[in-house]
Amino acid sequence: MIAVPHAFLVDDEEIVRGSLGRLLRAIGVPNTGFASAEAFLAGYSGAPGCLIVDIRMPGMSGLDLLEELQRRGITLPAIVITGHTDERSLQRLSALRIVGLLEKPFSTAQLKEMLARIPADPARRGPVAYDGWVGA
Amino acid sequence: MAAVFYENRAPWLAWALLIFHVGLWPHLAWLRARRSADPHVAEPVNLTVDSAFGGVHIALMHFNLLPSVLIAAMKSMDKIGWGPQFLARTTAAMAAGCAVTMIFTRAAFQPHTSMSVVVASLPLLVAYPIAVAFTSYRSGRLARERNKAIEQTTALREQLTHIARVGTLGEMAAGLAHELNQPLAAIHFEASAALELPQEESAEGMRQALTAIAEQSLRAGDIVRRMRVFARRGQPARELSDVRRLIREVLALLSHELRMHGVDTSETLDEVPAVLVDRVELQQVLVNLIRHAMEAMTTTPAGERHLLIEAHAANRHVRVSVADSGEGVDPAIAATLFHPFQSTKPSGLGLGLSICQSLIEAHGGRIGTTARAGRGAVFYFELPAVPGILPS
């Protein structure tokens, strides 16, 4: 069952942000969109929830954002979405603790399954163990 | 006659001959009148005048022939090849020239003079067609060879341009695929969201989703259309075009790459006259220049990568410039910048700018580069404006 209280959606593509936001809402996950990693860092208040981030973005990439969050000690469960993953990105990803990787296009079932991995208990909200790619 | 001359763009020599010819008849008539009118003129003098007439007569015949020969030679250069039709025409032109001369001279002089002159001219009458035939055959063959070489060069250049364009498209492929993925992902998410909606919201939600899906599939179609146009292979075709529209198409094609490179793009596009261009080739020039500008700014700090594209009318030309805020052009390589295989990049053949130059020059324009005030370089090209026509 999905227990995520809120999703923070970071994607530079407005149409993807909008449509994925509507899909999340339809499956019962309230969400907020951010047009860039910088905008998220500036606007994130530390509220519980889950980060859904695209890798490829102008300026600060999704990977840069995750590394920055790790550096700042913010342990927000993160789902990484991507259109295409190259080897270097995979290497960088494997050093990060993320819930999983979703390759676009992914099904609603895959998204639900990924969200369901995130525990409801805020106390257990810490780093979620990486357990393989989904949709890869 | 004038029409024939005009058609063949006869050189001044042919015109001079014609004028000389026309002027000669009154002069001869005047000489003849003087000879018969003066009974005191000594016989040797008359003989001299007669033989001079004979010489003038022969010369006249040639003057009548020469323009025909010139025309024939020029025709053969233009039309290439000499068949029976060409020989018949040349012969007819020369025969007509001879006949005209004979009719006029028989009226002016004694019959025996004319006949002897005709006999004396016979070898020349034979020599002329042979000379003409030989010259035109040689020039025809040269012209054929030259035309063939030009055709081959043009075909090779078109092939090279096409290969370079497909190569560029290949470099752009990753970006374009990503660009295409966005509307596809959006369509997928919209449809998925509509399917997940609870019963009571589904009617309105479904309508919204379908509207978004329709919009996004058009967007995907646009991306594919632009790619296909750019990869087109075929005969270049020039059309009256609006450079502003071509610039916007190219910016759409490159929007993703530009965004990923953190390039901030602005345009100042004036209302400019139409230009007669092959649209794909001009797009290729623009793509090359914009990507060149983009690559020049990779070492520029983020936030300072400004691309400015301008179009304005300048002195019966349309001038388009692409300005970057990169390192600028190294003066050491400025002179050879447009030469082929001059690349400073690790990847790339160094053909981009040289292809831009050959395409712009093939359109009767010119291309160049200047330093940008402050920082960076400006690459510009000018194309002849089609006067009085504002693009629709």
Interface residues (C-beta under 8 A of the other chain):
Chain A: D12 E13 I15 V16 G18 S19 L20 R22 L23 R25 A26 I27 R56 P58 G59 G83 H84 K104 P105 S107 T108
Chain B: A174 A177 H178 N181 Q182 P183 L184 A185 A186 I187 H188 F189 E190 S192 A193 A194 L195 E196 L197 G205 A209 A212 Q216 R219 R259 M260 H261 G262 A302
